[in-house]
Every structure is written in structure tokens, then in C-alpha cells.
Amino acid sequence: MGNTNTVLQAISDRRSIRGYKPEQISGGELSALLKAALESPSANNAQPWHFTVVQNPKLLDEINAEVVKNLEGVSDIFYGAPTVIFISSDPESRWGRIDSGIAVQTIALAAQGLGLGSVILGLPDFAFAGDKREHFTVALKFPQGQTFAVAIAVGYPTTTKEAHPNEPDRIDHVI
Ligand SMILES: Cc1cc2nc3c(=O)[nH]c(=O)nc-3n(C[C@H](O)[C@H](O)[C@H](O)COP(=O)(O)O)c2cc1C
């Protein structure tokens, strides 16, 4: 059933997209995603995050190679997306990872609103836990003391999928 509310519709229509056209997103689209990211709420308005936009296929390939070493049957953790936004945060921050999670979902919904596909990515974490951690931290311009929190791949989708099944049992009401 459709929504008349555009925000609710975007939430309903979003999917984790795992196939992208090679064509790059426009500068205007990227700016809109980053504006939305910066507009996200954070505990005490600390904004404990940093956003690194990577549109360099060589660097994405390098990160991918480091991650897939740890996985079986996975060849491209970025699914061919031309843009990946990495979010880093201060690991000592009480709310840093939650704030980063909120920001990444804000980006996902903004992408949906723009007609772009996206997929939130935790797997890059392997690249920041291994021997090349320092190298990638520098290459991705993470601020001093910050570590990888989460990433999101964005682009024009070539695939879609069914919505994940809802689990209403996960909700209780206390009245
Ligand atoms: C924190 C987080 C990390 C995720 N990491 C990955 C990932 O590394 N690779 C991937 O393909 N999907 C990843 N996902 C996407 C989930 O698999 C996806 O959200 C879930 O299967 C539900 O599907 P949907 O997003 O289409 O509703 C991640 C999602 C979240 C919230």
C-alpha cells in the first residue's frame, strides 16, 4: 500500500542495493547527500563524525582486496558503486557509533529521495582491523584518533530486491 507522505514512502521503498551502473552520481546529488548527513542529529549535538567521500576506484579496489581476504565467496563488497562514503568517529565517544549509524541512515534515505540506490556497509571494518589499518586511516583522511564506524555505497541501481520481512513481534506496547 502506498503512502501519501514522502518521508514514509522513502522509508518503505529503500532497499540495500547490491548492483550499480558505473556512471558517477552528479555533483549536485553528492552535495545533497552530504548536506543531509551533516543535518543528522547527534547526542549533545557533538557531531562526532567525519565523512570521507571516495570516488577513486583504485582505493576502493585496495580496500576491497584487504576485506575479501577475510571472507569466503565475496568478491566485491562495494558492488561496483562509483561512490562510497566512509564515516569515522571517535571510539571513545559514548554515542559516536550510534550517531554515525543515524547519519548513515539519513544518507540512505536522502539517496532514496533522490532516486539513487545505496547499501550501508559494515564489512570495510576488516580493512581497518588488519595490518594496513594505518595506511587506510591516512588514505581516507580520518581525523586523528578516529576509527572506521560504517560506510555507505551510493550510485544508480541496476538491481533491486524484495523488502525484508517485517517482524511485528519485535514491538510491545505498555499502556
Ligand atoms: C550496520 C549495517 C551494516 C551492514 N553491512 C553490510 C555489508 O557490509 N554488506 C552488505 O551487503 N550489506 C550490509 N548491510 C545491509 C543489510 O544486510 C540490510 O540492511 C538487511 O539485509 C536488510 O535489507 P534491506 O536494507 O534491503 O531492508 C548492513 C546494514 C547495516 C545496518
PDBQT file of the ligand as one rigid body, heavy atoms in Angstrom, charges set to zero:
ROOT
HETATM    1  C1  LIG A 201      25.270  -1.539  10.247  1.00  0.00    +0.000 C 
HETATM    2  C2  LIG A 201      24.959  -2.259   8.957  1.00  0.00    +0.000 A 
HETATM    3  C3  LIG A 201      25.991  -2.886   8.280  1.00  0.00    +0.000 A 
HETATM    4  C4  LIG A 201      25.734  -3.533   7.068  1.00  0.00    +0.000 A 
HETATM    5  N1  LIG A 201      26.777  -4.072   6.368  1.00  0.00    +0.000 NA
HETATM    6  C5  LIG A 201      26.552  -4.610   5.163  1.00  0.00    +0.000 A 
HETATM    7  C6  LIG A 201      27.645  -5.049   4.362  1.00  0.00    +0.000 A 
HETATM    8  O1  LIG A 201      28.820  -4.928   4.719  1.00  0.00    +0.000 OA
HETATM    9  N2  LIG A 201      27.364  -5.580   3.139  1.00  0.00    +0.000 N 
HETATM   10  C7  LIG A 201      26.074  -5.683   2.675  1.00  0.00    +0.000 A 
HETATM   11  O2  LIG A 201      25.879  -6.171   1.567  1.00  0.00    +0.000 OA
HETATM   12  N3  LIG A 201      25.021  -5.249   3.404  1.00  0.00    +0.000 NA
HETATM   13  C8  LIG A 201      25.235  -4.700   4.618  1.00  0.00    +0.000 A 
HETATM   14  N4  LIG A 201      24.191  -4.206   5.347  1.00  0.00    +0.000 N 
HETATM   15  C9  LIG A 201      22.812  -4.263   4.785  1.00  0.00    +0.000 C 
HETATM   16  C10 LIG A 201      21.921  -5.289   5.491  1.00  0.00    +0.000 C 
HETATM   17  O3  LIG A 201      22.314  -6.586   5.087  1.00  0.00    +0.000 OA
HETATM   18  C11 LIG A 201      20.466  -4.984   5.104  1.00  0.00    +0.000 C 
HETATM   19  O4  LIG A 201      20.103  -3.730   5.646  1.00  0.00    +0.000 OA
HETATM   20  C12 LIG A 201      19.484  -6.045   5.599  1.00  0.00    +0.000 C 
HETATM   21  O5  LIG A 201      19.734  -7.277   4.988  1.00  0.00    +0.000 OA
HETATM   22  C13 LIG A 201      18.035  -5.654   5.341  1.00  0.00    +0.000 C 
HETATM   23  O6  LIG A 201      17.813  -5.427   3.951  1.00  0.00    +0.000 OA
HETATM   24  P1  LIG A 201      17.294  -4.017   3.421  1.00  0.00    +0.000 P 
HETATM   25  O7  LIG A 201      18.319  -2.974   3.798  1.00  0.00    +0.000 OA
HETATM   26  O8  LIG A 201      17.172  -4.162   1.942  1.00  0.00    +0.000 OA
HETATM   27  O9  LIG A 201      15.985  -3.711   4.083  1.00  0.00    +0.000 OA
HETATM   28  C14 LIG A 201      24.416  -3.566   6.547  1.00  0.00    +0.000 A 
HETATM   29  C15 LIG A 201      23.383  -2.935   7.247  1.00  0.00    +0.000 A 
HETATM   30  C16 LIG A 201      23.648  -2.276   8.426  1.00  0.00    +0.000 A 
HETATM   31  C17 LIG A 201      22.532  -1.545   9.130  1.00  0.00    +0.000 C 
ENDROOT
TORSDOF 0
